[in-house]
Amino acid sequence: MRNVRQLWWAVFLFGVGGLLWPSGLIQAGDKKPQEEKKPQDKETTSIFKGKTMALKLQDGKARHEGELTEKDEMVKDHYYKVFTVSLEEGKTYRIELKGASPKYDTFLFLENAAGKSLAQDDDSGGGPDGLDSLLVFKAPATGTYRIVSTTFPSRQTGKFVLVVSPASDKEEKEAGLFDRVQRLAKSTPDERKQTVQDISKMFQEKGEKLTIQDAKLAYQLATLLEDLDETLARETYKRFSKMFADATDKQTASVGQAFEDALKKMSIVGSEIEIAGKTVTGKDFDLKKLKGKVVLVDFWATWCGPCVAELPNIMDAYKKYHDKGFEVIGVSLDDKDGVITKFVEARKVPWDCINVADSQKLANKYGVNAIPYPVLVGADGRVVSYRARGPQLDILLERLLGEKK
C-alpha cells in the first residue's frame, strides 16, 4: 500500500482538487487557470473558521512566536491558529512557518480575506528535519489576507515561529515565473514555449538542489500544458522527470517518477484500458464485458474529500444516463474492503467497487498517484477522458449518449 505521505505529495503537486491530511482531504479548488480574485471576494471556502490575530508589518516585516495547544481551534483533527495581515499589490512576500522543535511538522495556508485558498505548503522551508513551511507570494491586490498556522500530524501541539518578510531578488524572480504560469492559458504558443525554456533553465542552474517548491511550479506548468499543447506537455514531462530524478532531496527526487506516471496518464486517452478484478461483493468484473456501454472507472477512496464531494454529481449522471448505456465501477485506494462496503451502503451507491487488493494493482499499473482520477471509457472500449468530473462529466456523457433513446 502506498503510504499517506506519498499520496499527499502526489495530490499536493498535481493540484487535482485537494490537499491531503492524514485523516482526509481538504478541497483546494481546480487546477485550471482562473482569473485572479481580489482579497475582498465574498466567496468563502475556508474550513478554518476560528478567531484571528492581526499581524502588523513594519518595513514589510512581522514576526510572531506562538504555540498550538489543545485549547486552540480544531478541524479535521488538527489544531490551528489564524492570522490576518495587510499586503500591498504587486509586492512579493516571504511567509515562513518554523517549528520551535526539530520534530514539529508545520503546515502553512494562505487565503484571501473571505477564506478563498490562494496557496499552501508543507516542508518547503527546510529546517533541522526539513519540516518547516515556506510560501513566496506576490499579492494580486492590496488588502487583508489570512495566514493559517497548523501542522501535518494529527493533534500535534507545540511552539512555532511565523515570519513575514520581503522576498529576496531571487525569490521575486521565481515568483515572476509562477505568475507567467498562472497566465499560461492567455499566452501565445511561442510565449508558452519560452516559459518552459525559462523555467527549465532555472531548474538546470539549481541542478541537484531542486526543491519541492520547484516541483510544485513544474507540475502546475506541465498539467496546464496538457489542456493547451499536448506535444509540449509531453516534452515538458520528459524533460522534468530527468531533472528531478537527480535531486539530492529524496522527496524531490521521487517527483521524477510522478512525472513519468503523468505521461502514462496522457498515453491512455484513445487507447483501451484493462480493468478487471473481484469486487467487494465477491463478483468478477471485467471492463471488456461492458463494450457497447460508456463506463466511468472512478479511482477514489472513502477518505478522499473531493472524491466524496463528487459522488452526488456521479449519481446524478448515473440516474440521467444509466438507461442509455452508462455504467460506473469504483476502484478504491482504501485499505479495507469493509470500509468501502459500509460507506457505499450508507450512501446507497448503486454501482460496485473493485476490492482493495485488485484496486491497488490497477492504481500501480496506470500510475494513479492522486485522486479523484475519473477515467471515462467510450462504447468502443477506448478512453475518452481522465478528467471526467464536475460539469465535464455531463458534457461528455451528453456528447456520447445524449441522442440515444
BELJOUR-V756982 format. One record per pair of residues at least 24 apart in sequence whose ideal C-beta (glycine too) atoms are under 6 Angstrom apart, sorted by sequence separation. I is the first residue (numbers start at 1). J is the second residue. D is the distance in whole Angstrom. If there is no record, write none. Layout:
i->I j->J d->D
i->I j->J d->D
This chain:
i->108 j->133 d->4
i->110 j->135 d->6
i->237 j->262 d->5
i->102 j->128 d->4
i->105 j->131 d->4
i->106 j->132 d->6
i->237 j->263 d->5
i->102 j->129 d->5
i->106 j->133 d->4
i->332 j->359 d->5
i->47 j->75 d->5
i->55 j->83 d->5
i->331 j->359 d->5
i->96 j->125 d->5
i->52 j->82 d->5
i->53 j->83 d->5
i->54 j->84 d->5
i->55 j->85 d->4
i->113 j->143 d->6
i->122 j->152 d->6
i->113 j->144 d->4
i->136 j->167 d->5
i->294 j->325 d->6
i->301 j->332 d->6
i->331 j->362 d->5
i->48 j->80 d->6
i->50 j->82 d->6
i->52 j->84 d->5
i->99 j->131 d->6
i->293 j->325 d->5
i->294 j->326 d->5
i->295 j->327 d->5
i->296 j->328 d->5
i->297 j->329 d->6
i->298 j->330 d->5
i->299 j->331 d->5
i->301 j->333 d->4
i->302 j->334 d->5
i->301 j->334 d->5
i->48 j->82 d->5
i->98 j->132 d->5
i->210 j->244 d->6
i->293 j->327 d->5
i->111 j->146 d->4
i->136 j->171 d->5
i->97 j->133 d->4
i->110 j->147 d->6
i->138 j->175 d->5
i->210 j->247 d->4
i->215 j->252 d->6
i->290 j->327 d->6
i->302 j->339 d->6
i->96 j->134 d->5
i->208 j->246 d->6
i->109 j->148 d->4
i->136 j->175 d->5
i->178 j->217 d->6
i->181 j->220 d->5
i->208 j->247 d->6
i->212 j->251 d->6
i->95 j->135 d->4
i->181 j->221 d->5
i->184 j->224 d->5
i->196 j->236 d->6
i->203 j->243 d->5
i->208 j->248 d->5
i->212 j->252 d->6
i->215 j->255 d->4
i->211 j->252 d->6
i->302 j->343 d->4
i->94 j->136 d->6
i->210 j->252 d->5
i->107 j->150 d->5
i->93 j->137 d->5
i->107 j->151 d->5
i->107 j->152 d->5
i->92 j->138 d->4
i->105 j->151 d->5
i->105 j->152 d->4
i->91 j->139 d->6
i->105 j->153 d->6
i->89 j->139 d->6
i->24 j->76 d->6
i->87 j->139 d->4
i->89 j->141 d->5
i->97 j->149 d->6
i->23 j->76 d->6
i->89 j->142 d->4
i->23 j->77 d->5
i->88 j->142 d->5
i->104 j->158 d->5
i->21 j->76 d->5
i->101 j->158 d->6
i->280 j->337 d->5
i->86 j->144 d->6
i->87 j->145 d->5
i->100 j->159 d->4
i->84 j->144 d->5
i->85 j->145 d->6
i->100 j->160 d->6
i->280 j->340 d->5
i->99 j->160 d->6
i->280 j->341 d->5
i->84 j->146 d->6
i->310 j->372 d->6
i->98 j->161 d->5
i->82 j->146 d->6
i->83 j->147 d->4
i->307 j->371 d->6
i->46 j->111 d->6
i->97 j->162 d->6
i->307 j->372 d->4
i->82 j->148 d->5
i->306 j->372 d->6
i->96 j->163 d->5
i->304 j->371 d->5
i->80 j->148 d->6
i->81 j->149 d->5
i->46 j->115 d->3
i->95 j->164 d->5
i->299 j->368 d->5
i->44 j->114 d->5
i->45 j->115 d->6
i->80 j->150 d->4
i->41 j->112 d->6
i->43 j->114 d->6
i->44 j->115 d->4
i->45 j->116 d->6
i->93 j->164 d->6
i->94 j->165 d->5
i->281 j->352 d->6
i->300 j->371 d->6
i->42 j->114 d->6
i->78 j->150 d->5
i->299 j->371 d->5
i->300 j->372 d->5
i->39 j->112 d->4
i->40 j->113 d->6
i->41 j->114 d->5
i->43 j->116 d->6
i->94 j->167 d->5
i->279 j->352 d->4
i->280 j->353 d->5
i->39 j->113 d->4
i->299 j->373 d->4
i->41 j->116 d->6
i->92 j->167 d->4
i->279 j->354 d->6
i->280 j->355 d->5
i->298 j->374 d->5
i->317 j->393 d->5
i->321 j->397 d->5
i->325 j->401 d->6
i->77 j->154 d->5
i->277 j->354 d->5
i->278 j->355 d->5
i->324 j->401 d->4
i->296 j->374 d->6
i->297 j->375 d->4
i->310 j->389 d->5
i->92 j->172 d->4
i->278 j->358 d->6
i->296 j->376 d->5
i->317 j->397 d->6
i->321 j->401 d->5
i->324 j->404 d->5
i->277 j->358 d->3
i->295 j->377 d->5
i->92 j->175 d->5
i->294 j->379 d->6
i->292 j->379 d->5
i->29 j->117 d->6
i->69 j->157 d->5
i->124 j->212 d->5
i->28 j->117 d->5
i->68 j->157 d->5
i->124 j->213 d->4
i->291 j->381 d->5
i->67 j->159 d->5
i->66 j->160 d->6
i->65 j->161 d->5
i->64 j->162 d->5
i->48 j->148 d->5
i->63 j->163 d->5
i->19 j->120 d->6
i->39 j->141 d->6
i->62 j->164 d->5
i->38 j->141 d->4
i->40 j->143 d->6
i->264 j->367 d->4
i->36 j->140 d->4
i->39 j->143 d->3
i->61 j->165 d->5
i->39 j->144 d->6
i->39 j->145 d->6
i->60 j->166 d->4
i->261 j->367 d->3
i->294 j->400 d->5
i->294 j->401 d->6
i->261 j->369 d->5
i->272 j->381 d->5
i->272 j->382 d->6
i->273 j->383 d->5
i->258 j->369 d->6
i->270 j->382 d->6
i->269 j->383 d->5
i->268 j->383 d->5
i->265 j->386 d->6
i->22 j->154 d->5
i->33 j->185 d->4
i->31 j->223 d->6
i->13 j->215 d->6
i->13 j->216 d->6
i->14 j->219 d->6
i->13 j->219 d->4
i->10 j->258 d->6
i->27 j->305 d->6
i->24 j->303 d->5
i->25 j->304 d->5
i->27 j->306 d->5
i->25 j->305 d->3
i->24 j->305 d->5
i->25 j->306 d->6
i->18 j->305 d->6
i->18 j->306 d->4
i->17 j->306 d->4
i->1 j->335 d->6
i->16 j->370 d->5
i->14 j->370 d->4
i->10 j->369 d->4
i->11 j->370 d->5
i->10 j->370 d->4
